[in-house]
Amino acid sequence: MTAEANTKTATDRAVSLFAANGGILNTTQAIKLGIHSRTLYALRDDAKLERLERGLYRLADAIPLGNSDFVTVSL
């Protein structure tokens, strides 16, 4: 398997894990689920993840949040 194929698999898996967890994860949760920090940054750089706050990410194509401040504080 090529490095590009491994990366695609890792990003697809990460997107699935985000979706399974309501579309929002913090860095610690993501790492505990097996998402490497490089994968998080790659998804962010490819605009598949949106940074809500330092260490808090959500799927870019998720339903818009009504009040993102409440989500940020609660997580």
Biopython code that builds the backbone (N, CA, C, O; Angstrom):
import numpy as np
from Bio.PDB.StructureBuilder import StructureBuilder

atoms = [
    (1, "MET", "N", (0.847, -1.168, 0.000)),
    (1, "MET", "CA", (0.000, 0.000, 0.000)),
    (1, "MET", "C", (0.892, 1.231, 0.000)),
    (1, "MET", "O", (1.881, 1.284, 0.731)),
    (2, "THR", "N", (0.549, 2.216, -0.814)),
    (2, "THR", "CA", (1.375, 3.415, -0.915)),
    (2, "THR", "C", (1.078, 4.364, 0.239)),
    (2, "THR", "O", (0.068, 4.230, 0.930)),
    (3, "ALA", "N", (1.980, 5.329, 0.432)),
    (3, "ALA", "CA", (1.794, 6.321, 1.495)),
    (3, "ALA", "C", (0.526, 7.136, 1.250)),
    (3, "ALA", "O", (-0.187, 7.481, 2.193)),
    (4, "GLU", "N", (0.248, 7.443, -0.018)),
    (4, "GLU", "CA", (-0.964, 8.202, -0.350)),
    (4, "GLU", "C", (-2.214, 7.405, 0.001)),
    (4, "GLU", "O", (-3.185, 7.971, 0.505)),
    (5, "ALA", "N", (-2.204, 6.115, -0.256)),
    (5, "ALA", "CA", (-3.349, 5.267, 0.073)),
    (5, "ALA", "C", (-3.537, 5.184, 1.588)),
    (5, "ALA", "O", (-4.668, 5.213, 2.074)),
    (6, "ASN", "N", (-2.434, 5.081, 2.336)),
    (6, "ASN", "CA", (-2.515, 5.069, 3.799)),
    (6, "ASN", "C", (-3.111, 6.364, 4.325)),
    (6, "ASN", "O", (-3.935, 6.348, 5.240)),
    (7, "THR", "N", (-2.693, 7.496, 3.743)),
    (7, "THR", "CA", (-3.205, 8.787, 4.167)),
    (7, "THR", "C", (-4.689, 8.888, 3.879)),
    (7, "THR", "O", (-5.453, 9.368, 4.717)),
    (8, "LYS", "N", (-5.106, 8.441, 2.704)),
    (8, "LYS", "CA", (-6.521, 8.498, 2.356)),
    (8, "LYS", "C", (-7.332, 7.636, 3.319)),
    (8, "LYS", "O", (-8.402, 8.044, 3.770)),
    (9, "THR", "N", (-6.837, 6.478, 3.626)),
    (9, "THR", "CA", (-7.521, 5.608, 4.567)),
    (9, "THR", "C", (-7.598, 6.261, 5.942)),
    (9, "THR", "O", (-8.642, 6.198, 6.592)),
    (10, "ALA", "N", (-6.533, 6.877, 6.390)),
    (10, "ALA", "CA", (-6.509, 7.538, 7.695)),
    (10, "ALA", "C", (-7.482, 8.708, 7.721)),
    (10, "ALA", "O", (-8.182, 8.900, 8.716)),
    (11, "THR", "N", (-7.540, 9.491, 6.655)),
    (11, "THR", "CA", (-8.451, 10.626, 6.638)),
    (11, "THR", "C", (-9.900, 10.165, 6.549)),
    (11, "THR", "O", (-10.770, 10.745, 7.199)),
    (12, "ASP", "N", (-10.171, 9.147, 5.769)),
    (12, "ASP", "CA", (-11.538, 8.608, 5.689)),
    (12, "ASP", "C", (-11.979, 8.072, 7.046)),
    (12, "ASP", "O", (-13.117, 8.288, 7.463)),
    (13, "ARG", "N", (-11.095, 7.385, 7.722)),
    (13, "ARG", "CA", (-11.399, 6.835, 9.050)),
    (13, "ARG", "C", (-11.640, 7.968, 10.039)),
    (13, "ARG", "O", (-12.563, 7.896, 10.850)),
    (14, "ALA", "N", (-10.826, 9.005, 9.978)),
    (14, "ALA", "CA", (-10.977, 10.144, 10.879)),
    (14, "ALA", "C", (-12.316, 10.846, 10.658)),
    (14, "ALA", "O", (-12.998, 11.198, 11.621)),
    (15, "VAL", "N", (-12.690, 11.049, 9.410)),
    (15, "VAL", "CA", (-13.977, 11.681, 9.101)),
    (15, "VAL", "C", (-15.115, 10.827, 9.642)),
    (15, "VAL", "O", (-16.081, 11.358, 10.190)),
    (16, "SER", "N", (-15.011, 9.514, 9.495)),
    (16, "SER", "CA", (-16.041, 8.607, 10.021)),
    (16, "SER", "C", (-16.128, 8.698, 11.541)),
    (16, "SER", "O", (-17.224, 8.695, 12.101)),
    (17, "LEU", "N", (-14.980, 8.780, 12.211)),
    (17, "LEU", "CA", (-14.977, 8.900, 13.674)),
    (17, "LEU", "C", (-15.576, 10.232, 14.129)),
    (17, "LEU", "O", (-16.308, 10.280, 15.118)),
    (18, "PHE", "N", (-15.268, 11.299, 13.416)),
    (18, "PHE", "CA", (-15.874, 12.592, 13.738)),
    (18, "PHE", "C", (-17.394, 12.496, 13.591)),
    (18, "PHE", "O", (-18.136, 12.933, 14.471)),
    (19, "ALA", "N", (-17.850, 11.927, 12.483)),
    (19, "ALA", "CA", (-19.290, 11.803, 12.232)),
    (19, "ALA", "C", (-19.967, 10.959, 13.315)),
    (19, "ALA", "O", (-21.069, 11.282, 13.758)),
    (20, "ALA", "N", (-19.313, 9.892, 13.735)),
    (20, "ALA", "CA", (-19.876, 9.012, 14.758)),
    (20, "ALA", "C", (-19.941, 9.681, 16.135)),
    (20, "ALA", "O", (-20.667, 9.226, 17.018)),
    (21, "ASN", "N", (-19.185, 10.753, 16.307)),
    (21, "ASN", "CA", (-19.147, 11.468, 17.586)),
    (21, "ASN", "C", (-19.788, 12.849, 17.484)),
    (21, "ASN", "O", (-19.364, 13.787, 18.159)),
    (22, "GLY", "N", (-20.783, 12.967, 16.659)),
    (22, "GLY", "CA", (-21.530, 14.218, 16.556)),
    (22, "GLY", "C", (-20.870, 15.290, 15.720)),
    (22, "GLY", "O", (-21.350, 16.423, 15.682)),
    (23, "GLY", "N", (-19.770, 14.959, 15.043)),
    (23, "GLY", "CA", (-19.107, 15.913, 14.159)),
    (23, "GLY", "C", (-18.122, 16.832, 14.844)),
    (23, "GLY", "O", (-17.463, 17.632, 14.179)),
    (24, "ILE", "N", (-18.004, 16.737, 16.164)),
    (24, "ILE", "CA", (-17.099, 17.624, 16.911)),
    (24, "ILE", "C", (-16.242, 16.793, 17.863)),
    (24, "ILE", "O", (-16.750, 15.953, 18.605)),
    (25, "LEU", "N", (-14.935, 17.044, 17.828)),
    (25, "LEU", "CA", (-13.999, 16.397, 18.756)),
    (25, "LEU", "C", (-12.923, 17.391, 19.141)),
    (25, "LEU", "O", (-12.570, 18.280, 18.367)),
    (26, "ASN", "N", (-12.407, 17.226, 20.349)),
    (26, "ASN", "CA", (-11.215, 17.991, 20.680)),
    (26, "ASN", "C", (-10.001, 17.113, 20.373)),
    (26, "ASN", "O", (-10.137, 15.914, 20.132)),
    (27, "THR", "N", (-8.843, 17.709, 20.385)),
    (27, "THR", "CA", (-7.629, 16.992, 19.996)),
    (27, "THR", "C", (-7.398, 15.760, 20.862)),
    (27, "THR", "O", (-7.036, 14.703, 20.346)),
    (28, "THR", "N", (-7.601, 15.881, 22.166)),
    (28, "THR", "CA", (-7.385, 14.752, 23.074)),
    (28, "THR", "C", (-8.313, 13.591, 22.735)),
    (28, "THR", "O", (-7.883, 12.439, 22.683)),
    (29, "GLN", "N", (-9.590, 13.901, 22.503)),
    (29, "GLN", "CA", (-10.548, 12.848, 22.143)),
    (29, "GLN", "C", (-10.150, 12.183, 20.837)),
    (29, "GLN", "O", (-10.192, 10.959, 20.715)),
    (30, "ALA", "N", (-9.765, 12.995, 19.862)),
    (30, "ALA", "CA", (-9.391, 12.459, 18.551)),
    (30, "ALA", "C", (-8.196, 11.515, 18.667)),
    (30, "ALA", "O", (-8.189, 10.439, 18.070)),
    (31, "ILE", "N", (-7.205, 11.914, 19.424)),
    (31, "ILE", "CA", (-6.008, 11.075, 19.593)),
    (31, "ILE", "C", (-6.366, 9.778, 20.310)),
    (31, "ILE", "O", (-5.868, 8.713, 19.944)),
    (32, "LYS", "N", (-7.230, 9.856, 21.335)),
    (32, "LYS", "CA", (-7.660, 8.645, 22.039)),
    (32, "LYS", "C", (-8.415, 7.692, 21.116)),
    (32, "LYS", "O", (-8.390, 6.478, 21.316)),
    (33, "LEU", "N", (-9.089, 8.246, 20.101)),
    (33, "LEU", "CA", (-9.815, 7.416, 19.133)),
    (33, "LEU", "C", (-8.891, 6.860, 18.038)),
    (33, "LEU", "O", (-9.322, 6.082, 17.186)),
    (34, "GLY", "N", (-7.618, 7.270, 18.074)),
    (34, "GLY", "CA", (-6.649, 6.751, 17.113)),
    (34, "GLY", "C", (-6.385, 7.642, 15.916)),
    (34, "GLY", "O", (-5.766, 7.207, 14.946)),
    (35, "ILE", "N", (-6.844, 8.880, 15.970)),
    (35, "ILE", "CA", (-6.578, 9.830, 14.885)),
    (35, "ILE", "C", (-5.259, 10.527, 15.186)),
    (35, "ILE", "O", (-5.113, 11.168, 16.227)),
    (36, "HIS", "N", (-4.311, 10.405, 14.288)),
    (36, "HIS", "CA", (-2.999, 11.025, 14.477)),
    (36, "HIS", "C", (-3.123, 12.534, 14.286)),
    (36, "HIS", "O", (-3.939, 13.000, 13.491)),
    (37, "SER", "N", (-2.318, 13.287, 15.011)),
    (37, "SER", "CA", (-2.370, 14.751, 14.909)),
    (37, "SER", "C", (-2.080, 15.225, 13.486)),
    (37, "SER", "O", (-2.641, 16.230, 13.049)),
    (38, "ARG", "N", (-1.216, 14.520, 12.759)),
    (38, "ARG", "CA", (-0.948, 14.891, 11.363)),
    (38, "ARG", "C", (-2.208, 14.770, 10.508)),
    (38, "ARG", "O", (-2.426, 15.560, 9.590)),
    (39, "THR", "N", (-3.032, 13.770, 10.821)),
    (39, "THR", "CA", (-4.283, 13.586, 10.083)),
    (39, "THR", "C", (-5.233, 14.737, 10.384)),
    (39, "THR", "O", (-5.901, 15.239, 9.479)),
    (40, "LEU", "N", (-5.302, 15.161, 11.642)),
    (40, "LEU", "CA", (-6.133, 16.315, 11.997)),
    (40, "LEU", "C", (-5.707, 17.552, 11.218)),
    (40, "LEU", "O", (-6.544, 18.258, 10.656)),
    (41, "TYR", "N", (-4.416, 17.808, 11.186)),
    (41, "TYR", "CA", (-3.917, 18.997, 10.503)),
    (41, "TYR", "C", (-4.146, 18.899, 8.997)),
    (41, "TYR", "O", (-4.449, 19.900, 8.347)),
    (42, "ALA", "N", (-4.005, 17.708, 8.445)),
    (42, "ALA", "CA", (-4.254, 17.528, 7.012)),
    (42, "ALA", "C", (-5.724, 17.781, 6.680)),
    (42, "ALA", "O", (-6.036, 18.422, 5.676)),
    (43, "LEU", "N", (-6.622, 17.280, 7.524)),
    (43, "LEU", "CA", (-8.053, 17.519, 7.313)),
    (43, "LEU", "C", (-8.382, 19.001, 7.452)),
    (43, "LEU", "O", (-9.190, 19.533, 6.691)),
    (44, "ARG", "N", (-7.770, 19.656, 8.404)),
    (44, "ARG", "CA", (-7.972, 21.103, 8.564)),
    (44, "ARG", "C", (-7.467, 21.863, 7.349)),
    (44, "ARG", "O", (-8.143, 22.756, 6.840)),
    (45, "ASP", "N", (-6.268, 21.501, 6.885)),
    (45, "ASP", "CA", (-5.673, 22.174, 5.731)),
    (45, "ASP", "C", (-6.468, 21.930, 4.452)),
    (45, "ASP", "O", (-6.476, 22.776, 3.557)),
    (46, "ASP", "N", (-7.135, 20.781, 4.358)),
    (46, "ASP", "CA", (-7.967, 20.451, 3.187)),
    (46, "ASP", "C", (-9.404, 20.959, 3.337)),
    (46, "ASP", "O", (-10.261, 20.656, 2.507)),
    (47, "ALA", "N", (-9.663, 21.727, 4.392)),
    (47, "ALA", "CA", (-10.979, 22.325, 4.672)),
    (47, "ALA", "C", (-12.065, 21.285, 4.924)),
    (47, "ALA", "O", (-13.245, 21.550, 4.694)),
    (48, "LYS", "N", (-11.673, 20.106, 5.393)),
    (48, "LYS", "CA", (-12.660, 19.096, 5.774)),
    (48, "LYS", "C", (-13.019, 19.235, 7.247)),
    (48, "LYS", "O", (-14.076, 18.778, 7.682)),
    (49, "LEU", "N", (-12.128, 19.873, 8.015)),
    (49, "LEU", "CA", (-12.389, 20.190, 9.418)),
    (49, "LEU", "C", (-12.316, 21.690, 9.585)),
    (49, "LEU", "O", (-11.533, 22.376, 8.927)),
    (50, "GLU", "N", (-13.147, 22.179, 10.476)),
    (50, "GLU", "CA", (-13.169, 23.592, 10.818)),
    (50, "GLU", "C", (-12.694, 23.720, 12.261)),
    (50, "GLU", "O", (-13.148, 22.979, 13.134)),
    (51, "ARG", "N", (-11.798, 24.641, 12.510)),
    (51, "ARG", "CA", (-11.297, 24.866, 13.866)),
    (51, "ARG", "C", (-12.249, 25.820, 14.570)),
    (51, "ARG", "O", (-12.411, 26.965, 14.150)),
    (52, "LEU", "N", (-12.877, 25.349, 15.639)),
    (52, "LEU", "CA", (-13.787, 26.192, 16.416)),
    (52, "LEU", "C", (-13.031, 27.018, 17.440)),
    (52, "LEU", "O", (-13.334, 28.188, 17.674)),
    (53, "GLU", "N", (-12.055, 26.390, 18.034)),
    (53, "GLU", "CA", (-11.277, 26.968, 19.116)),
    (53, "GLU", "C", (-9.972, 26.195, 19.142)),
    (53, "GLU", "O", (-9.850, 25.176, 18.462)),
    (54, "ARG", "N", (-9.008, 26.650, 19.901)),
    (54, "ARG", "CA", (-7.740, 25.926, 20.002)),
    (54, "ARG", "C", (-8.014, 24.501, 20.479)),
    (54, "ARG", "O", (-8.530, 24.293, 21.577)),
    (55, "GLY", "N", (-7.664, 23.523, 19.642)),
    (55, "GLY", "CA", (-7.818, 22.117, 20.000)),
    (55, "GLY", "C", (-9.222, 21.568, 19.849)),
    (55, "GLY", "O", (-9.494, 20.457, 20.304)),
    (56, "LEU", "N", (-10.127, 22.316, 19.222)),
    (56, "LEU", "CA", (-11.509, 21.869, 19.048)),
    (56, "LEU", "C", (-11.878, 21.977, 17.569)),
    (56, "LEU", "O", (-11.816, 23.053, 16.973)),
    (57, "TYR", "N", (-12.264, 20.840, 16.993)),
    (57, "TYR", "CA", (-12.539, 20.776, 15.557)),
    (57, "TYR", "C", (-13.913, 20.186, 15.295)),
    (57, "TYR", "O", (-14.422, 19.389, 16.083)),
    (58, "ARG", "N", (-14.513, 20.591, 14.165)),
    (58, "ARG", "CA", (-15.782, 20.016, 13.728)),
    (58, "ARG", "C", (-15.717, 19.778, 12.227)),
    (58, "ARG", "O", (-14.955, 20.425, 11.508)),
    (59, "LEU", "N", (-16.534, 18.833, 11.772)),
    (59, "LEU", "CA", (-16.608, 18.570, 10.343)),
    (59, "LEU", "C", (-17.134, 19.810, 9.640)),
    (59, "LEU", "O", (-18.125, 20.401, 10.068)),
    (60, "ALA", "N", (-16.475, 20.199, 8.569)),
    (60, "ALA", "CA", (-16.857, 21.406, 7.848)),
    (60, "ALA", "C", (-18.227, 21.275, 7.187)),
    (60, "ALA", "O", (-18.932, 22.272, 7.028)),
    (61, "ASP", "N", (-18.611, 20.064, 6.802)),
    (61, "ASP", "CA", (-19.892, 19.887, 6.128)),
    (61, "ASP", "C", (-21.026, 19.509, 7.079)),
    (61, "ASP", "O", (-22.100, 19.104, 6.636)),
    (62, "ALA", "N", (-20.790, 19.640, 8.381)),
    (62, "ALA", "CA", (-21.827, 19.351, 9.379)),
    (62, "ALA", "C", (-22.857, 20.475, 9.386)),
    (62, "ALA", "O", (-22.611, 21.573, 8.887)),
    (63, "ILE", "N", (-24.004, 20.176, 9.959)),
    (63, "ILE", "CA", (-25.056, 21.177, 10.082)),
    (63, "ILE", "C", (-24.514, 22.346, 10.892)),
    (63, "ILE", "O", (-23.880, 22.136, 11.926)),
    (64, "PRO", "N", (-24.754, 23.580, 10.436)),
    (64, "PRO", "CA", (-24.232, 24.740, 11.163)),
    (64, "PRO", "C", (-24.724, 24.782, 12.608)),
    (64, "PRO", "O", (-25.856, 24.403, 12.909)),
    (65, "LEU", "N", (-23.861, 25.243, 13.474)),
    (65, "LEU", "CA", (-24.196, 25.349, 14.896)),
    (65, "LEU", "C", (-25.017, 26.608, 15.135)),
    (65, "LEU", "O", (-24.724, 27.661, 14.569)),
    (66, "GLY", "N", (-26.042, 26.502, 15.970)),
    (66, "GLY", "CA", (-26.851, 27.659, 16.306)),
    (66, "GLY", "C", (-26.067, 28.653, 17.143)),
    (66, "GLY", "O", (-26.134, 29.859, 16.907)),
    (67, "ASN", "N", (-25.327, 28.152, 18.118)),
    (67, "ASN", "CA", (-24.523, 29.007, 18.974)),
    (67, "ASN", "C", (-23.235, 28.260, 19.310)),
    (67, "ASN", "O", (-23.175, 27.487, 20.266)),
    (68, "SER", "N", (-22.234, 28.505, 18.521)),
    (68, "SER", "CA", (-20.977, 27.773, 18.675)),
    (68, "SER", "C", (-20.281, 28.066, 20.002)),
    (68, "SER", "O", (-19.491, 27.249, 20.474)),
    (69, "ASP", "N", (-20.563, 29.224, 20.611)),
    (69, "ASP", "CA", (-19.939, 29.531, 21.906)),
    (69, "ASP", "C", (-20.364, 28.547, 22.982)),
    (69, "ASP", "O", (-19.549, 28.165, 23.821)),
    (70, "PHE", "N", (-21.624, 28.129, 22.976)),
    (70, "PHE", "CA", (-22.091, 27.158, 23.961)),
    (70, "PHE", "C", (-21.397, 25.814, 23.768)),
    (70, "PHE", "O", (-21.034, 25.150, 24.739)),
    (71, "VAL", "N", (-21.218, 25.425, 22.535)),
    (71, "VAL", "CA", (-20.547, 24.154, 22.238)),
    (71, "VAL", "C", (-19.103, 24.232, 22.701)),
    (71, "VAL", "O", (-18.599, 23.302, 23.331)),
    (72, "THR", "N", (-18.441, 25.328, 22.395)),
    (72, "THR", "CA", (-17.040, 25.494, 22.779)),
    (72, "THR", "C", (-16.881, 25.417, 24.290)),
    (72, "THR", "O", (-15.982, 24.732, 24.778)),
    (73, "VAL", "N", (-17.730, 26.100, 25.034)),
    (73, "VAL", "CA", (-17.639, 26.108, 26.491)),
    (73, "VAL", "C", (-17.950, 24.732, 27.059)),
    (73, "VAL", "O", (-17.287, 24.285, 27.994)),
    (74, "SER", "N", (-18.946, 24.059, 26.508)),
    (74, "SER", "CA", (-19.341, 22.764, 27.063)),
    (74, "SER", "C", (-18.309, 21.679, 26.803)),
    (74, "SER", "O", (-18.194, 20.733, 27.582)),
    (75, "LEU", "N", (-17.562, 21.805, 25.722)),
    (75, "LEU", "CA", (-16.554, 20.788, 25.426)),
    (75, "LEU", "C", (-15.207, 21.187, 25.987)),
    (75, "LEU", "O", (-14.232, 20.451, 25.835)),
]
sb = StructureBuilder()
sb.init_structure("model")
sb.init_model(0)
sb.init_chain("A")
sb.init_seg("    ")
for serial, (resi, resn, name, xyz) in enumerate(atoms, 1):
    if name == "N":
        sb.init_residue(resn, " ", resi, " ")
    sb.init_atom(name, np.array(xyz, "f"), 0.0, 1.0, " ", f" {name:<3s}", serial, name[0])
structure = sb.get_structure()
